């Protein structure tokens, strides 16, 4: 459990109400009535389409959609916390991947809902767009999937049990695939209020039914950060994988920033924090600069991560750039107009968590990835503009350090621009230049071609000898690659190890990257199955994540999986990709009597294989194993790259110790 408060500076606009952490945790910025009964449950439409087209409601039927079911139930409990009636939420993964979520809120109403003549509990779980979030007065601020969460989870579950503790009684109702299997009934007594939901996702709907504890833990930690004072417990009760975590952050998003920066070196002490209100809208900002080169801006609206930004981000960025340039001019640090810094330069090495809560949030798209409320831009811009300027006046040494960093970033960006222009001119003169180490394919249709990136001439030679040159291109790299996590953008352009990759892909770099210009739609990292190969793969992944992120987001990046072992008996030979497969194949090759002698050799590198072996084991589309590099959680990805490739040793040591049990291949 984490209950430590972060060092902080709390600032608020003088003309706006100041809230305590307790008030924020209780949702006192817009206190709702304590009455929560059936009259507040509003019905908008039916439920019949959910099972037929689940992707419309949860995004997909893959692992992401499966985990989304849990988020929807938890979001309902968090809405109770926002309303001030819930202090604790428990999430459990039970045996057979059954989920149980409990809270200590008011409990879902069980009396008769007037529009339908049915109990409110039945309506919430069987009617789409039914809940206390549509103007009935149950909630002023809420998240969730447009209020369809409970009914969608029910529709997509093999079975679901809802237990409600209210007014001293425990009510229970059972469902299966959206249909009622047991009417609401009193099954006991209770001295506390709250809701408990237990469900098993439907195998007829989802591709897989196994929950990932780390994925759920990351989401629960995030929600605990965003709701100061709310305790969220998560536990894995499945036999053999028992684990649990208890999250409680009284410092809220201030502690979130500290946690995000734990693998970085802060540029100044403490997290800068301010909040303010306008009408029924609340905005909180927490920020801290570090000595790194990457910006991390996480924005949320009603606890929903707005991955595509929106008006609240626009307001923040505008105010930050204006305040820094105004201070530079006022303090005499900027002598001329050319000294001004751009918004991107102002945010180099900045970690920001921006959280807004508002009534009638307008999200763009079903996934709620972008906030459209224009009034929230004005609120955030005013808060940041007024109070960041005040903070700089009171902390001139911090302001100067930030401005120095921004000006250095501006100079580096200008150097990068000149290097970029130089490369463009060179390419224009050389007429579509391609790197000398590239063995291109004959097909020019990017949707049908793939590029293998390999390390070393030996592996490159084997790959060239084994490939199908009609659609497979090979790019050989050599020497130690630049760790871009520790380098500014000006060091990337013109780097002799990275330039061949940029030229071969043909889509540019950084802000200029245009995914539509990619020359291949499969970029495959093919590294040795050892520690050195893993290091090279990680360096390349860091580069792609930081400077060609659309490559990952669009699903164009893959990692090849070469075999670890070669097994031979006489003229017969097979390969194995892990230790378990090696043991199975070895037993088969020894024969029924087990007396056959099987020679087992470990591949030291791709260069040991001839072209035919490499084709058969690693490059043939009919038999190869490719792992698509996906970015399902940008926050977690950013964190992993910062920990593994950053300057600080301690977070990396902790990561290795925590994940050592998952290592499947380690050269000693």
HELIX and SHEET records of a PDB file:
HELIX    1   1 UNK A   21  UNK A   26  1                                   6    
HELIX    2   2 UNK A   28  UNK A   30  5                                   3    
HELIX    3   3 UNK A   38  UNK A   40  5                                   3    
HELIX    4   4 UNK A   55  UNK A   58  1                                   4    
HELIX    5   5 UNK A   63  UNK A   82  1                                  20    
HELIX    6   6 UNK A  120  UNK A  126  1                                   7    
HELIX    7   7 UNK A  149  UNK A  155  1                                   7    
HELIX    8   8 UNK A  213  UNK A  226  1                                  14    
HELIX    9   9 UNK A  253  UNK A  260  1                                   8    
HELIX   10  10 UNK A  311  UNK A  331  1                                  21    
HELIX   11  11 UNK A  337  UNK A  339  5                                   3    
HELIX   12  12 UNK A  343  UNK A  346  1                                   4    
HELIX   13  13 UNK A  374  UNK A  394  1                                  21    
HELIX   14  14 UNK A  396  UNK A  430  1                                  35    
HELIX   15  15 UNK A  446  UNK A  448  5                                   3    
HELIX   16  16 UNK A  457  UNK A  466  1                                  10    
HELIX   17  17 UNK A  484  UNK A  486  5                                   3    
HELIX   18  18 UNK A  489  UNK A  492  1                                   4    
HELIX   19  19 UNK A  499  UNK A  505  1                                   7    
HELIX   20  20 UNK A  510  UNK A  512  5                                   3    
HELIX   21  21 UNK A  515  UNK A  517  5                                   3    
HELIX   22  22 UNK A  531  UNK A  547  1                                  17    
HELIX   23  23 UNK A  549  UNK A  553  1                                   5    
HELIX   24  24 UNK A  579  UNK A  590  1                                  12    
HELIX   25  25 UNK A  606  UNK A  608  5                                   3    
HELIX   26  26 UNK A  611  UNK A  614  1                                   4    
HELIX   27  27 UNK A  615  UNK A  619  3                                   5    
HELIX   28  28 UNK A  634  UNK A  645  1                                  12    
HELIX   29  29 UNK A  650  UNK A  659  1                                  10    
HELIX   30  30 UNK A  660  UNK A  662  5                                   3    
SHEET    1   A 6 UNK A   8  UNK A  11  0                                        
SHEET    2   A 6 UNK A 271  UNK A 278  1                                        
SHEET    3   A 6 UNK A 281  UNK A 289 -1                                        
SHEET    4   A 6 UNK A 350  UNK A 357 -1                                        
SHEET    5   A 6 UNK A 296  UNK A 301  1                                        
SHEET    6   A 6 UNK A 304  UNK A 305 -1                                        
SHEET    1   B 2 UNK A  42  UNK A  43  0                                        
SHEET    2   B 2 UNK A 130  UNK A 131 -1                                        
SHEET    1   C 8 UNK A 179  UNK A 189  0                                        
SHEET    2   C 8 UNK A 169  UNK A 176 -1                                        
SHEET    3   C 8 UNK A 157  UNK A 166 -1                                        
SHEET    4   C 8 UNK A 194  UNK A 201 -1                                        
SHEET    5   C 8 UNK A  98  UNK A 103 -1                                        
SHEET    6   C 8 UNK A  88  UNK A  94 -1                                        
SHEET    7   C 8 UNK A 231  UNK A 236  1                                        
SHEET    8   C 8 UNK A 243  UNK A 247 -1                                        
SHEET    1   D 2 UNK A 112  UNK A 113  0                                        
SHEET    2   D 2 UNK A 118  UNK A 119 -1                                        
SHEET    1   E 2 UNK A 363  UNK A 364  0                                        
SHEET    2   E 2 UNK A 370  UNK A 371 -1                                        
SHEET    1   F 6 UNK A 438  UNK A 439  0                                        
SHEET    2   F 6 UNK A 472  UNK A 477 -1                                        
SHEET    3   F 6 UNK A 450  UNK A 455  1                                        
SHEET    4   F 6 UNK A 522  UNK A 526  1                                        
SHEET    5   F 6 UNK A 557  UNK A 560  1                                        
SHEET    6   F 6 UNK A 626  UNK A 628 -1                                        
SHEET    1   G 3 UNK A 572  UNK A 576  0                                        
SHEET    2   G 3 UNK A 565  UNK A 569 -1                                        
SHEET    3   G 3 UNK A 599  UNK A 602 -1                                        
END                                                                             
